[in-house]
Amino acid sequence: MKLPGVVTNVTAFGAFVDIGVHQDGLVHVSQLANRFVKDPAQVVKVQQRVQVTVLQVDLPRRRISLSMR
């Protein structure tokens, strides 16, 4: 499922994106682009609007895995 979202936090291991549900989803650094990304801050910035794809939803651990590829 493709959804619009807004980047809320950029970390060394990826970016958290608000997709309009209670929990922000994580775009892992390996899922940010089709190329090698050393620093996620070079690809996304806080408050940037992005299109993401839902990869996995883990309800017991309250985690949402997303991709921007």
All heavy atoms as TSV, in Angstrom:
chain	resi	resn	atom	element	x	y	z
A	1	MET	N	N	0.841	-1.173	0.000
A	1	MET	CA	C	0.000	0.000	0.000
A	1	MET	C	C	0.892	1.245	0.000
A	1	MET	O	O	1.791	1.359	0.814
A	1	MET	CB	C	-0.874	-0.019	1.256
A	1	MET	CG	C	-1.677	1.223	1.444
A	1	MET	SD	S	-2.576	1.286	3.017
A	1	MET	CE	C	-3.645	-0.101	2.850
A	2	LYS	N	N	0.660	2.156	-0.934
A	2	LYS	CA	C	1.416	3.407	-1.001
A	2	LYS	C	C	0.645	4.493	-0.257
A	2	LYS	O	O	-0.564	4.627	-0.420
A	2	LYS	CB	C	1.634	3.827	-2.444
A	2	LYS	CG	C	2.632	2.967	-3.172
A	2	LYS	CD	C	3.226	3.761	-4.322
A	2	LYS	CE	C	4.290	2.940	-4.998
A	2	LYS	NZ	N	5.605	3.246	-4.504
A	3	LEU	N	N	1.381	5.264	0.552
A	3	LEU	CA	C	0.770	6.317	1.359
A	3	LEU	C	C	1.635	7.571	1.337
A	3	LEU	O	O	2.864	7.474	1.264
A	3	LEU	CB	C	0.646	5.860	2.820
A	3	LEU	CG	C	-0.216	4.651	3.116
A	3	LEU	CD1	C	0.007	4.208	4.555
A	3	LEU	CD2	C	-1.658	4.980	2.888
A	4	PRO	N	N	1.017	8.751	1.448
A	4	PRO	CA	C	1.805	9.964	1.641
A	4	PRO	C	C	2.178	10.081	3.112
A	4	PRO	O	O	1.457	9.611	3.990
A	4	PRO	CB	C	0.847	11.078	1.218
A	4	PRO	CG	C	-0.505	10.523	1.513
A	4	PRO	CD	C	-0.400	9.031	1.272
A	5	GLY	N	N	3.318	10.697	3.378
A	5	GLY	CA	C	3.737	10.875	4.757
A	5	GLY	C	C	4.645	12.075	4.901
A	5	GLY	O	O	5.048	12.690	3.916
A	6	VAL	N	N	4.955	12.387	6.159
A	6	VAL	CA	C	5.826	13.513	6.477
A	6	VAL	C	C	6.938	13.003	7.384
A	6	VAL	O	O	6.673	12.340	8.395
A	6	VAL	CB	C	5.044	14.640	7.190
A	6	VAL	CG1	C	5.967	15.786	7.574
A	6	VAL	CG2	C	3.910	15.135	6.319
A	7	VAL	N	N	8.189	13.308	7.038
A	7	VAL	CA	C	9.328	12.878	7.835
A	7	VAL	C	C	9.314	13.639	9.165
A	7	VAL	O	O	9.249	14.866	9.190
A	7	VAL	CB	C	10.659	13.132	7.082
A	7	VAL	CG1	C	11.847	12.759	7.948
A	7	VAL	CG2	C	10.677	12.374	5.766
A	8	THR	N	N	9.359	12.891	10.278
A	8	THR	CA	C	9.336	13.510	11.606
A	8	THR	C	C	10.684	13.487	12.292
A	8	THR	O	O	10.941	14.318	13.164
A	8	THR	CB	C	8.308	12.814	12.517
A	8	THR	OG1	O	8.640	11.433	12.611
A	8	THR	CG2	C	6.900	12.978	11.977
A	9	ASN	N	N	11.553	12.531	11.929
A	9	ASN	CA	C	12.862	12.421	12.570
A	9	ASN	C	C	13.814	11.683	11.636
A	9	ASN	O	O	13.417	10.717	10.999
A	9	ASN	CB	C	12.731	11.673	13.897
A	9	ASN	CG	C	13.975	11.745	14.741
A	9	ASN	OD1	O	14.871	12.526	14.465
A	9	ASN	ND2	N	14.035	10.924	15.776
A	10	VAL	N	N	15.056	12.144	11.576
A	10	VAL	CA	C	16.082	11.480	10.774
A	10	VAL	C	C	17.168	10.998	11.735
A	10	VAL	O	O	17.674	11.780	12.538
A	10	VAL	CB	C	16.685	12.430	9.721
A	10	VAL	CG1	C	17.766	11.732	8.914
A	10	VAL	CG2	C	15.598	12.952	8.796
A	11	THR	N	N	17.484	9.706	11.653
A	11	THR	CA	C	18.487	9.115	12.535
A	11	THR	C	C	19.596	8.485	11.693
A	11	THR	O	O	19.508	8.467	10.462
A	11	THR	CB	C	17.859	8.026	13.430
A	11	THR	OG1	O	17.388	6.967	12.592
A	11	THR	CG2	C	16.709	8.587	14.248
A	12	ALA	N	N	20.595	7.922	12.349
A	12	ALA	CA	C	21.699	7.276	11.636
A	12	ALA	C	C	21.245	6.009	10.923
A	12	ALA	O	O	21.870	5.597	9.956
A	12	ALA	CB	C	22.823	6.953	12.612
A	13	PHE	N	N	20.159	5.391	11.392
A	13	PHE	CA	C	19.706	4.127	10.801
A	13	PHE	C	C	18.474	4.276	9.912
A	13	PHE	O	O	17.949	3.290	9.415
A	13	PHE	CB	C	19.437	3.082	11.898
A	13	PHE	CG	C	18.495	3.548	12.971
A	13	PHE	CD1	C	17.125	3.430	12.827
A	13	PHE	CD2	C	18.990	4.101	14.137
A	13	PHE	CE1	C	16.263	3.855	13.812
A	13	PHE	CE2	C	18.134	4.522	15.139
A	13	PHE	CZ	C	16.766	4.400	14.969
A	14	GLY	N	N	18.007	5.499	9.688
A	14	GLY	CA	C	16.864	5.684	8.811
A	14	GLY	C	C	16.083	6.939	9.145
A	14	GLY	O	O	16.618	7.880	9.722
A	15	ALA	N	N	14.793	6.920	8.794
A	15	ALA	CA	C	13.940	8.074	9.031
A	15	ALA	C	C	12.566	7.612	9.511
A	15	ALA	O	O	12.044	6.603	9.036
A	15	ALA	CB	C	13.783	8.889	7.751
A	16	PHE	N	N	11.994	8.351	10.449
A	16	PHE	CA	C	10.648	8.066	10.922
A	16	PHE	C	C	9.670	8.950	10.153
A	16	PHE	O	O	9.916	10.138	9.965
A	16	PHE	CB	C	10.545	8.324	12.422
A	16	PHE	CG	C	11.262	7.291	13.247
A	16	PHE	CD1	C	12.559	7.486	13.659
A	16	PHE	CD2	C	10.624	6.101	13.573
A	16	PHE	CE1	C	13.221	6.535	14.401
A	16	PHE	CE2	C	11.285	5.137	14.315
A	16	PHE	CZ	C	12.587	5.355	14.739
A	17	VAL	N	N	8.576	8.329	9.714
A	17	VAL	CA	C	7.608	9.023	8.868
A	17	VAL	C	C	6.214	8.908	9.487
A	17	VAL	O	O	5.772	7.815	9.855
A	17	VAL	CB	C	7.594	8.421	7.439
A	17	VAL	CG1	C	6.543	9.099	6.583
A	17	VAL	CG2	C	8.967	8.544	6.799
A	18	ASP	N	N	5.526	10.040	9.601
A	18	ASP	CA	C	4.136	10.075	10.083
A	18	ASP	C	C	3.228	9.796	8.897
A	18	ASP	O	O	3.199	10.568	7.937
A	18	ASP	CB	C	3.838	11.440	10.679
A	18	ASP	CG	C	2.402	11.563	11.180
A	18	ASP	OD1	O	1.693	10.533	11.235
A	18	ASP	OD2	O	2.006	12.697	11.521
A	19	ILE	N	N	2.493	8.668	8.954
A	19	ILE	CA	C	1.599	8.302	7.852
A	19	ILE	C	C	0.134	8.440	8.240
A	19	ILE	O	O	-0.744	7.952	7.554
A	19	ILE	CB	C	1.892	6.868	7.353
A	19	ILE	CG1	C	1.810	5.857	8.482
A	19	ILE	CG2	C	3.224	6.819	6.642
A	19	ILE	CD1	C	1.881	4.416	8.029
A	20	GLY	N	N	-0.127	9.109	9.370
A	20	GLY	CA	C	-1.503	9.389	9.758
A	20	GLY	C	C	-2.129	8.373	10.692
A	20	GLY	O	O	-3.332	8.425	10.936
A	21	VAL	N	N	-1.348	7.442	11.215
A	21	VAL	CA	C	-1.860	6.516	12.226
A	21	VAL	C	C	-1.169	6.843	13.543
A	21	VAL	O	O	-0.313	7.715	13.611
A	21	VAL	CB	C	-1.633	5.034	11.823
A	21	VAL	CG1	C	-2.448	4.686	10.599
A	21	VAL	CG2	C	-0.173	4.740	11.577
A	22	HIS	N	N	-1.521	6.133	14.588
A	22	HIS	CA	C	-1.029	6.460	15.930
A	22	HIS	C	C	0.493	6.377	16.045
A	22	HIS	O	O	1.110	7.153	16.755
A	22	HIS	CB	C	-1.686	5.515	16.948
A	22	HIS	CG	C	-1.266	5.762	18.349
A	22	HIS	ND1	N	-1.631	6.898	19.035
A	22	HIS	CD2	C	-0.482	5.048	19.193
A	22	HIS	CE1	C	-1.103	6.850	20.244
A	22	HIS	NE2	N	-0.405	5.731	20.372
A	23	GLN	N	N	1.118	5.452	15.333
A	23	GLN	CA	C	2.547	5.199	15.445
A	23	GLN	C	C	3.265	5.626	14.164
A	23	GLN	O	O	2.804	5.316	13.068
A	23	GLN	CB	C	2.770	3.694	15.679
A	23	GLN	CG	C	4.167	3.305	16.018
A	23	GLN	CD	C	4.570	3.712	17.426
A	23	GLN	OE1	O	3.717	3.836	18.297
A	23	GLN	NE2	N	5.831	3.941	17.625
A	24	ASP	N	N	4.402	6.326	14.310
A	24	ASP	CA	C	5.221	6.654	13.136
A	24	ASP	C	C	5.876	5.389	12.610
A	24	ASP	O	O	6.199	4.481	13.367
A	24	ASP	CB	C	6.326	7.652	13.501
A	24	ASP	CG	C	5.793	9.060	13.691
A	24	ASP	OD1	O	4.585	9.261	13.522
A	24	ASP	OD2	O	6.595	9.942	14.021
A	25	GLY	N	N	6.083	5.329	11.296
A	25	GLY	CA	C	6.744	4.189	10.681
A	25	GLY	C	C	8.207	4.489	10.431
A	25	GLY	O	O	8.609	5.656	10.309
A	26	LEU	N	N	9.014	3.433	10.354
A	26	LEU	CA	C	10.449	3.588	10.116
A	26	LEU	C	C	10.797	3.187	8.688
A	26	LEU	O	O	10.430	2.113	8.228
A	26	LEU	CB	C	11.251	2.709	11.082
A	26	LEU	CG	C	12.758	2.637	10.821
A	26	LEU	CD1	C	13.412	3.993	11.064
A	26	LEU	CD2	C	13.403	1.575	11.691
A	27	VAL	N	N	11.504	4.080	8.006
A	27	VAL	CA	C	12.106	3.750	6.715
A	27	VAL	C	C	13.565	3.480	7.016
A	27	VAL	O	O	14.326	4.403	7.327
A	27	VAL	CB	C	11.969	4.905	5.696
A	27	VAL	CG1	C	12.611	4.515	4.381
A	27	VAL	CG2	C	10.516	5.289	5.497
A	28	HIS	N	N	13.983	2.215	6.980
A	28	HIS	CA	C	15.369	1.859	7.269
A	28	HIS	C	C	16.272	2.452	6.204
A	28	HIS	O	O	15.853	2.672	5.064
A	28	HIS	CB	C	15.517	0.327	7.319
A	28	HIS	CG	C	16.837	-0.124	7.835
A	28	HIS	ND1	N	17.874	-0.451	6.993
A	28	HIS	CD2	C	17.299	-0.268	9.090
A	28	HIS	CE1	C	18.914	-0.793	7.726
A	28	HIS	NE2	N	18.591	-0.689	9.007
A	29	VAL	N	N	17.521	2.717	6.570
A	29	VAL	CA	C	18.476	3.342	5.650
A	29	VAL	C	C	18.596	2.547	4.345
A	29	VAL	O	O	18.786	3.127	3.272
A	29	VAL	CB	C	19.845	3.540	6.342
A	29	VAL	CG1	C	20.523	2.222	6.644
A	29	VAL	CG2	C	20.744	4.429	5.511
A	30	SER	N	N	18.440	1.236	4.405
A	30	SER	CA	C	18.537	0.408	3.196
A	30	SER	C	C	17.315	0.562	2.291
A	30	SER	O	O	17.351	0.152	1.137
A	30	SER	CB	C	18.712	-1.063	3.576
A	30	SER	OG	O	17.565	-1.537	4.249
A	31	GLN	N	N	16.233	1.138	2.808
A	31	GLN	CA	C	14.996	1.307	2.042
A	31	GLN	C	C	14.749	2.758	1.621
A	31	GLN	O	O	13.693	3.074	1.089
A	31	GLN	CB	C	13.798	0.824	2.874
A	31	GLN	CG	C	13.828	-0.652	3.207
A	31	GLN	CD	C	13.636	-1.515	1.975
A	31	GLN	OE1	O	12.884	-1.164	1.061
A	31	GLN	NE2	N	14.321	-2.632	1.937
A	32	LEU	N	N	15.719	3.643	1.851
A	32	LEU	CA	C	15.535	5.058	1.509
A	32	LEU	C	C	15.641	5.334	0.017
A	32	LEU	O	O	14.968	6.219	-0.500
A	32	LEU	CB	C	16.551	5.919	2.260
A	32	LEU	CG	C	16.228	6.208	3.725
A	32	LEU	CD1	C	17.395	6.915	4.390
A	32	LEU	CD2	C	14.972	7.032	3.855
A	33	ALA	N	N	16.515	4.611	-0.683
A	33	ALA	CA	C	16.726	4.864	-2.111
A	33	ALA	C	C	17.228	3.600	-2.778
A	33	ALA	O	O	17.614	2.645	-2.105
A	33	ALA	CB	C	17.729	6.000	-2.297
A	34	ASN	N	N	17.250	3.614	-4.101
A	34	ASN	CA	C	17.739	2.461	-4.861
A	34	ASN	C	C	19.257	2.430	-4.951
A	34	ASN	O	O	19.815	1.558	-5.597
A	34	ASN	CB	C	17.135	2.464	-6.272
A	34	ASN	CG	C	15.684	2.081	-6.249
A	34	ASN	OD1	O	15.248	1.304	-5.406
A	34	ASN	ND2	N	14.920	2.636	-7.164
A	35	ARG	N	N	19.916	3.370	-4.321
A	35	ARG	CA	C	21.373	3.416	-4.310
A	35	ARG	C	C	21.852	3.321	-2.862
A	35	ARG	O	O	21.057	3.390	-1.938
A	35	ARG	CB	C	21.877	4.709	-4.952
A	35	ARG	CG	C	21.347	5.946	-4.257
A	35	ARG	CD	C	21.837	7.228	-4.919
A	35	ARG	NE	N	21.190	8.393	-4.352
A	35	ARG	CZ	C	21.549	8.976	-3.208
A	35	ARG	NH1	N	22.541	8.505	-2.497
A	35	ARG	NH2	N	20.907	10.043	-2.771
A	36	PHE	N	N	23.175	3.179	-2.684
A	36	PHE	CA	C	23.742	3.119	-1.340
A	36	PHE	C	C	23.612	4.475	-0.663
A	36	PHE	O	O	23.959	5.509	-1.239
A	36	PHE	CB	C	25.219	2.703	-1.394
A	36	PHE	CG	C	25.876	2.706	-0.053
A	36	PHE	CD1	C	25.629	1.677	0.848
A	36	PHE	CD2	C	26.723	3.728	0.323
A	36	PHE	CE1	C	26.225	1.679	2.096
A	36	PHE	CE2	C	27.319	3.737	1.557
A	36	PHE	CZ	C	27.075	2.708	2.454
A	37	VAL	N	N	23.105	4.478	0.567
A	37	VAL	CA	C	22.945	5.714	1.328
A	37	VAL	C	C	23.802	5.609	2.578
A	37	VAL	O	O	23.575	4.747	3.427
A	37	VAL	CB	C	21.461	5.935	1.715
A	37	VAL	CG1	C	21.326	7.169	2.591
A	37	VAL	CG2	C	20.600	6.041	0.476
A	38	LYS	N	N	24.798	6.495	2.683
A	38	LYS	CA	C	25.667	6.494	3.860
A	38	LYS	C	C	25.058	7.324	4.984
A	38	LYS	O	O	25.083	6.932	6.144
A	38	LYS	CB	C	27.039	7.043	3.489
A	38	LYS	CG	C	28.037	6.995	4.612
A	38	LYS	CD	C	29.408	7.395	4.143
A	38	LYS	CE	C	30.404	7.226	5.289
A	38	LYS	NZ	N	31.754	7.566	4.880
A	39	ASP	N	N	24.493	8.458	4.619
A	39	ASP	CA	C	23.906	9.372	5.598
A	39	ASP	C	C	22.456	9.660	5.204
A	39	ASP	O	O	22.214	10.312	4.188
A	39	ASP	CB	C	24.711	10.666	5.646
A	39	ASP	CG	C	24.187	11.651	6.665
A	39	ASP	OD1	O	23.395	11.251	7.544
A	39	ASP	OD2	O	24.577	12.832	6.585
A	40	PRO	N	N	21.478	9.204	5.982
A	40	PRO	CA	C	20.069	9.447	5.641
A	40	PRO	C	C	19.713	10.928	5.523
A	40	PRO	O	O	18.808	11.290	4.783
A	40	PRO	CB	C	19.309	8.800	6.802
A	40	PRO	CG	C	20.231	7.761	7.327
A	40	PRO	CD	C	21.608	8.334	7.157
A	41	ALA	N	N	20.451	11.792	6.206
A	41	ALA	CA	C	20.165	13.227	6.139
A	41	ALA	C	C	20.440	13.809	4.756
A	41	ALA	O	O	19.955	14.887	4.429
A	41	ALA	CB	C	20.984	13.976	7.190
A	42	GLN	N	N	21.190	13.100	3.920
A	42	GLN	CA	C	21.440	13.564	2.561
A	42	GLN	C	C	20.268	13.251	1.637
A	42	GLN	O	O	20.170	13.801	0.550
A	42	GLN	CB	C	22.713	12.930	2.006
A	42	GLN	CG	C	23.972	13.366	2.711
A	42	GLN	CD	C	25.195	12.650	2.177
A	42	GLN	OE1	O	25.083	11.626	1.519
A	42	GLN	NE2	N	26.358	13.202	2.463
A	43	VAL	N	N	19.373	12.344	2.068
A	43	VAL	CA	C	18.245	11.927	1.232
A	43	VAL	C	C	16.944	12.590	1.672
A	43	VAL	O	O	16.153	13.030	0.844
A	43	VAL	CB	C	18.091	10.388	1.263
A	43	VAL	CG1	C	16.906	9.939	0.430
A	43	VAL	CG2	C	19.364	9.722	0.793
A	44	VAL	N	N	16.717	12.676	2.980
A	44	VAL	CA	C	15.472	13.253	3.505
A	44	VAL	C	C	15.770	14.280	4.582
A	44	VAL	O	O	16.819	14.257	5.212
A	44	VAL	CB	C	14.540	12.160	4.089
A	44	VAL	CG1	C	13.998	11.270	3.011
A	44	VAL	CG2	C	15.235	11.357	5.164
A	45	LYS	N	N	14.807	15.175	4.786
A	45	LYS	CA	C	14.900	16.195	5.822
A	45	LYS	C	C	13.602	16.206	6.620
A	45	LYS	O	O	12.557	15.781	6.120
A	45	LYS	CB	C	15.121	17.567	5.187
A	45	LYS	CG	C	16.428	17.677	4.432
A	45	LYS	CD	C	16.618	19.038	3.855
A	45	LYS	CE	C	17.911	19.244	3.119
A	45	LYS	NZ	N	18.773	18.146	2.886
A	46	VAL	N	N	13.667	16.675	7.847
A	46	VAL	CA	C	12.489	16.758	8.701
A	46	VAL	C	C	11.452	17.672	8.038
A	46	VAL	O	O	11.802	18.701	7.460
A	46	VAL	CB	C	12.874	17.274	10.109
A	46	VAL	CG1	C	11.641	17.474	10.974
A	46	VAL	CG2	C	13.819	16.288	10.776
A	47	GLN	N	N	10.186	17.287	8.116
A	47	GLN	CA	C	9.029	17.978	7.530
A	47	GLN	C	C	8.919	17.815	6.014
A	47	GLN	O	O	8.050	18.434	5.390
A	47	GLN	CB	C	9.016	19.477	7.894
A	47	GLN	CG	C	8.818	19.741	9.365
A	47	GLN	CD	C	7.481	19.219	9.868
A	47	GLN	OE1	O	6.456	19.380	9.227
A	47	GLN	NE2	N	7.494	18.569	11.026
A	48	GLN	N	N	9.760	16.985	5.411
A	48	GLN	CA	C	9.668	16.716	3.970
A	48	GLN	C	C	8.509	15.763	3.719
A	48	GLN	O	O	8.320	14.789	4.433
A	48	GLN	CB	C	10.971	16.096	3.472
A	48	GLN	CG	C	10.958	15.741	2.002
A	48	GLN	CD	C	12.285	15.133	1.560
A	48	GLN	OE1	O	13.288	15.220	2.249
A	48	GLN	NE2	N	12.255	14.504	0.405
A	49	ARG	N	N	7.729	16.039	2.684
A	49	ARG	CA	C	6.634	15.149	2.293
A	49	ARG	C	C	7.192	14.058	1.382
A	49	ARG	O	O	7.932	14.355	0.450
A	49	ARG	CB	C	5.539	15.921	1.580
A	49	ARG	CG	C	4.858	16.927	2.480
A	49	ARG	CD	C	3.690	17.590	1.788
A	49	ARG	NE	N	3.096	18.603	2.623
A	49	ARG	CZ	C	2.212	18.362	3.578
A	49	ARG	NH1	N	1.829	17.126	3.811
A	49	ARG	NH2	N	1.710	19.337	4.300
A	50	VAL	N	N	6.822	12.786	1.680
A	50	VAL	CA	C	7.346	11.650	0.933
A	50	VAL	C	C	6.228	10.659	0.635
A	50	VAL	O	O	5.175	10.684	1.274
A	50	VAL	CB	C	8.475	10.932	1.720
A	50	VAL	CG1	C	9.697	11.827	1.859
A	50	VAL	CG2	C	8.002	10.462	3.064
A	51	GLN	N	N	6.456	9.805	-0.360
A	51	GLN	CA	C	5.571	8.675	-0.665
A	51	GLN	C	C	6.248	7.426	-0.130
A	51	GLN	O	O	7.409	7.175	-0.441
A	51	GLN	CB	C	5.377	8.531	-2.172
A	51	GLN	CG	C	4.346	9.461	-2.768
A	51	GLN	CD	C	2.941	9.051	-2.432
A	51	GLN	OE1	O	2.273	9.745	-1.690
A	51	GLN	NE2	N	2.480	7.958	-2.962
A	52	VAL	N	N	5.539	6.643	0.674
A	52	VAL	CA	C	6.113	5.432	1.251
A	52	VAL	C	C	5.226	4.237	0.939
A	52	VAL	O	O	4.039	4.376	0.669
A	52	VAL	CB	C	6.300	5.557	2.779
A	52	VAL	CG1	C	7.344	6.603	3.106
A	52	VAL	CG2	C	4.991	5.859	3.470
A	53	THR	N	N	5.835	3.059	0.986
A	53	THR	CA	C	5.126	1.794	0.815
A	53	THR	C	C	5.225	1.031	2.125
A	53	THR	O	O	6.303	0.932	2.709
A	53	THR	CB	C	5.779	0.965	-0.306
A	53	THR	OG1	O	5.796	1.737	-1.502
A	53	THR	CG2	C	5.009	-0.326	-0.545
A	54	VAL	N	N	4.098	0.501	2.587
A	54	VAL	CA	C	4.078	-0.286	3.822
A	54	VAL	C	C	4.642	-1.667	3.518
A	54	VAL	O	O	4.144	-2.378	2.647
A	54	VAL	CB	C	2.654	-0.393	4.394
A	54	VAL	CG1	C	2.649	-1.259	5.642
A	54	VAL	CG2	C	2.086	0.983	4.685
A	55	LEU	N	N	5.706	-2.046	4.224
A	55	LEU	CA	C	6.312	-3.358	4.053
A	55	LEU	C	C	5.775	-4.357	5.065
A	55	LEU	O	O	5.485	-5.502	4.732
A	55	LEU	CB	C	7.834	-3.266	4.211
A	55	LEU	CG	C	8.586	-2.436	3.197
A	55	LEU	CD1	C	10.064	-2.408	3.540
A	55	LEU	CD2	C	8.372	-2.977	1.798
A	56	GLN	N	N	5.658	-3.922	6.324
A	56	GLN	CA	C	5.259	-4.838	7.384
A	56	GLN	C	C	4.658	-4.050	8.540
A	56	GLN	O	O	5.096	-2.942	8.840
A	56	GLN	CB	C	6.487	-5.607	7.873
A	56	GLN	CG	C	6.205	-6.620	8.940
A	56	GLN	CD	C	7.469	-7.360	9.353
A	56	GLN	OE1	O	8.570	-7.029	8.909
A	56	GLN	NE2	N	7.314	-8.344	10.197
A	57	VAL	N	N	3.660	-4.645	9.190
A	57	VAL	CA	C	3.071	-4.080	10.394
A	57	VAL	C	C	3.181	-5.130	11.487
A	57	VAL	O	O	2.682	-6.241	11.342
A	57	VAL	CB	C	1.593	-3.681	10.171
A	57	VAL	CG1	C	0.981	-3.166	11.459
A	57	VAL	CG2	C	1.478	-2.652	9.065
A	58	ASP	N	N	3.866	-4.778	12.569
A	58	ASP	CA	C	4.049	-5.678	13.707
A	58	ASP	C	C	3.235	-5.114	14.867
A	58	ASP	O	O	3.697	-4.246	15.608
A	58	ASP	CB	C	5.534	-5.773	14.058
A	58	ASP	CG	C	5.821	-6.809	15.130
A	58	ASP	OD1	O	4.866	-7.409	15.657
A	58	ASP	OD2	O	7.005	-7.016	15.429
A	59	LEU	N	N	1.994	-5.602	15.029
A	59	LEU	CA	C	1.096	-5.080	16.056
A	59	LEU	C	C	1.585	-5.315	17.483
A	59	LEU	O	O	1.535	-4.396	18.294
A	59	LEU	CB	C	-0.306	-5.644	15.871
A	59	LEU	CG	C	-1.080	-5.091	14.671
A	59	LEU	CD1	C	-2.428	-5.784	14.535
A	59	LEU	CD2	C	-1.270	-3.603	14.778
A	60	PRO	N	N	2.052	-6.517	17.834
A	60	PRO	CA	C	2.488	-6.713	19.224
A	60	PRO	C	C	3.630	-5.776	19.646
A	60	PRO	O	O	3.656	-5.294	20.770
A	60	PRO	CB	C	2.953	-8.171	19.266
A	60	PRO	CG	C	2.272	-8.822	18.120
A	60	PRO	CD	C	2.103	-7.767	17.076
A	61	ARG	N	N	4.567	-5.512	18.736
A	61	ARG	CA	C	5.694	-4.624	19.055
A	61	ARG	C	C	5.429	-3.185	18.632
A	61	ARG	O	O	6.285	-2.311	18.828
A	61	ARG	CB	C	6.971	-5.149	18.409
A	61	ARG	CG	C	7.377	-6.455	19.021
A	61	ARG	CD	C	8.617	-7.093	18.516
A	61	ARG	NE	N	9.365	-6.436	17.465
A	61	ARG	CZ	C	10.419	-6.970	16.873
A	61	ARG	NH1	N	10.833	-8.155	17.233
A	61	ARG	NH2	N	11.042	-6.339	15.916
A	62	ARG	N	N	4.273	-2.913	18.029
A	62	ARG	CA	C	3.856	-1.578	17.604
A	62	ARG	C	C	4.890	-0.938	16.684
A	62	ARG	O	O	5.335	0.189	16.885
A	62	ARG	CB	C	3.580	-0.696	18.813
A	62	ARG	CG	C	2.465	-1.245	19.688
A	62	ARG	CD	C	2.247	-0.431	20.901
A	62	ARG	NE	N	1.716	0.878	20.507
A	62	ARG	CZ	C	1.593	1.889	21.341
A	62	ARG	NH1	N	1.934	1.767	22.582
A	62	ARG	NH2	N	1.109	3.025	20.916
A	63	ARG	N	N	5.266	-1.682	15.609
A	63	ARG	CA	C	6.238	-1.178	14.637
A	63	ARG	C	C	5.661	-1.256	13.236
A	63	ARG	O	O	5.009	-2.225	12.879
A	63	ARG	CB	C	7.524	-2.002	14.704
A	63	ARG	CG	C	8.271	-1.829	15.987
A	63	ARG	CD	C	9.561	-2.577	15.965
A	63	ARG	NE	N	10.280	-2.377	17.212
A	63	ARG	CZ	C	11.422	-2.954	17.499
A	63	ARG	NH1	N	11.980	-3.779	16.648
A	63	ARG	NH2	N	12.009	-2.716	18.644
A	64	ILE	N	N	5.972	-0.238	12.453
A	64	ILE	CA	C	5.557	-0.187	11.050
A	64	ILE	C	C	6.821	-0.021	10.218
A	64	ILE	O	O	7.572	0.929	10.413
A	64	ILE	CB	C	4.593	0.979	10.782
A	64	ILE	CG1	C	3.369	0.869	11.698
A	64	ILE	CG2	C	4.183	1.011	9.326
A	64	ILE	CD1	C	2.479	2.100	11.670
A	65	SER	N	N	7.059	-0.966	9.304
A	65	SER	CA	C	8.223	-0.887	8.421
A	65	SER	C	C	7.784	-0.308	7.087
A	65	SER	O	O	6.807	-0.771	6.485
A	65	SER	CB	C	8.805	-2.271	8.201
A	65	SER	OG	O	9.239	-2.823	9.413
A	66	LEU	N	N	8.520	0.698	6.631
A	66	LEU	CA	C	8.174	1.399	5.393
A	66	LEU	C	C	9.346	1.386	4.422
A	66	LEU	O	O	10.484	1.125	4.800
A	66	LEU	CB	C	7.819	2.860	5.712
A	66	LEU	CG	C	6.686	3.079	6.712
A	66	LEU	CD1	C	6.602	4.559	7.079
A	66	LEU	CD2	C	5.375	2.604	6.152
A	67	SER	N	N	9.041	1.684	3.159
A	67	SER	CA	C	10.068	1.782	2.125
A	67	SER	C	C	9.787	2.988	1.245
A	67	SER	O	O	8.627	3.307	0.978
A	67	SER	CB	C	10.077	0.511	1.268
A	67	SER	OG	O	10.956	0.669	0.171
A	68	MET	N	N	10.842	3.637	0.799
A	68	MET	CA	C	10.714	4.734	-0.170
A	68	MET	C	C	11.239	4.314	-1.536
A	68	MET	O	O	11.343	5.136	-2.444
A	68	MET	CB	C	11.473	5.982	0.324
A	68	MET	CG	C	10.791	6.670	1.467
A	68	MET	SD	S	11.696	8.071	2.122
A	68	MET	CE	C	12.181	8.972	0.687
A	69	ARG	N	N	11.583	3.051	-1.725
A	69	ARG	CA	C	12.103	2.564	-2.989
A	69	ARG	C	C	11.020	2.433	-4.024
A	69	ARG	O	O	9.903	2.186	-3.769
A	69	ARG	CB	C	12.775	1.218	-2.802
A	69	ARG	CG	C	14.081	1.352	-2.087
A	69	ARG	CD	C	14.490	0.058	-1.551
A	69	ARG	NE	N	15.726	-0.426	-2.156
A	69	ARG	CZ	C	16.190	-1.642	-1.954
A	69	ARG	NH1	N	15.564	-2.481	-1.242
A	69	ARG	NH2	N	17.302	-2.013	-2.479
